[in-house]
Amino acid sequence: MPTPATIQRRSDLDWLRVISVFAVFVFHSGLFFNTMDWHIKNPHTYTSMLIVSFLLALWMMPLIFMISGASIYYALGARSVGDFIKERILRLLVPLVVGIFTHIALSVYLERLSHGQFAGTFFAFYPHYFDGLYWWGGNFAWMGLHLWYLEVLFVFSLVFLPWFWWLKRPLGRRILDRFHSLLAQPYAIYLLALPIMLLQIAFNPNTIWTGRSWGGWSLPAYIPFFLYGFFFAAHEQVKDSILHLRWLSLAGGITSILAMFVANQGSAEPTYGTINYVLVFALFGLAAWCLILAIWGFTLRHLAMRSPLLAYANEAVLPFYILHHTVLLCVGYFVVQSALPDLVKAILISGSTLLIITGLYEFLIRRSNLLRFLFGMKAQASQEQRAVLDAHQPQPDL
């Protein structure tokens, strides 16, 4: 098994990180126009947009958790446990807490305005932001709305840290090697879909913690993806299997999606505990795993190179993720009330948001060490230091 400290930065993980976060942006951009309930809605909604949202939700957050698991493998190879925990706090908890008390409050305010639950300025609303907990009838967004990922990743990182650290010891490495020897068997990588499928059908979707309010999945269902990311990073040869099987993975994902629609017969979500529920959501888990392998495989085939664009986008990805949801709501709140055609509204919302976030990042966040700290970034380095870091630093989560 390769030593983490000797492995240079992987461009495939960086590209996957950028692709998956952009998919989250597209997903949230579409929520104005699909038939799901959301913070702010366009007067007219479309079932076709619901299908787009479903197809993105299948793989985007599971892929992000896989990347996060892989990132931890490299991070533990370059840091002590104490340094790793410190890095988790600075990179995840600082932007989470800052966000909860600033721009996330603005998001809740816009939702209350849109739903006719408050009238007045943001400054008049802010004291009421602390009236009760969001999801339980209150306003305080304890999970950070879309920043829940940072919160969950911090918990996952600490809960599984003893196991990850043990897997780096001699006995743990031998067990990992046995696991990797199994993965080396033809098509064995698809067997990893089984835990995902079982978790999909096991948990009651009608509770907050096990419901699909977390990016389209329950929280426990993200655990296999998180662990697989660590295991895959510990065995780089698995990339060859993912690359070789990319077309089969794509075919398996498409076939599973079609079978899921046929099994559900176009009706509403089947009742938990029924045979139809088991079949539909087992196929859901299988489709997700196949699509992730396909996306990863095609990334290895076509994007296995570094570039200035990738270096810039990869550094910007965490601030982009943190800001995109709030900026979308700020722009969308005014645009959906206009008389513009819906297609023009969608382009205006997404395009304006991209321009605003790019401007905020380039001219404010990127150039200020204080803002970099608040957004979970490292202090700005010199050009020479940045070239070295870009090639050798451990993979970040986002």
C-alpha angles and dihedrals in degrees: 000000000000120000110247094223091058096052116096123222113291116230092198091063091047092051092046089051092053093043095049095047091048087051088055088053091051090046093053092043089058095050090080089065108033126087096255122106113257143159093275127012135195113238089245121048131188135216089212089064089051089059090051090050091050093051092051094045089055094073116002102085095033088054091049090053090050090053089049091053091050090048091056091056091058094040093055090051092060103035142049119245091258092051090047093054091046090052090050091053094048096043100039113019099041096057090039094055093040090050095048092056097041129024095011088060087054090053092053090047091054090049092052091049092048093050094046092245096123138024123196142053127319090250089055090050098047097081087052090053086082094054104113131319125299112251089029097068096278136100108236106107097212091173093049093242102250090008089074085103091067090050095048093044090053091052093045091049093055097039094052097034095096090051094046091048091049090050087060090058120088096263092044091050091053090053091048089050090055090049090050092049088057091050089053090068114100112278092350090128089074090062087072087074090073098078089046091052093047093051091048093058099034103064126073107245092206097078127080096240098042098032123103096253091109102085092310094308139081117253096246090053090067093062097082092050090050092050094043090056090057093046093048093050089052090057111041092180088076085076089072091057093047090050095046094048098043096113093045089049091051091049091048092050094049093045092049092050092050091047090050092054091047092049092049092044092216093292130127120286110302120248116272113258097024124119090246091054091051092049097045097047095040086058088046091058093045092049091050093052093047093048092050091051090048094050091047091047095051090045089055090048100046109017105039094126139085124241139169088254092055092047091051095043093046092055091046096048098090096049088044091053092046095050106033098081096051094043090049090053093047092052096036094051090067100032097054089056092058127094093239120127111270094244090055089048092053093049092045093049096048096038095047091047092052091050093047095048092045090052094047092049098043100042102030119015100036094049099045121073090201092056091042088056092048090051095049096256130133121251115277113273130205119267092258093048091047092055090054094044093048091057100040114020119111115268112269121222096240 
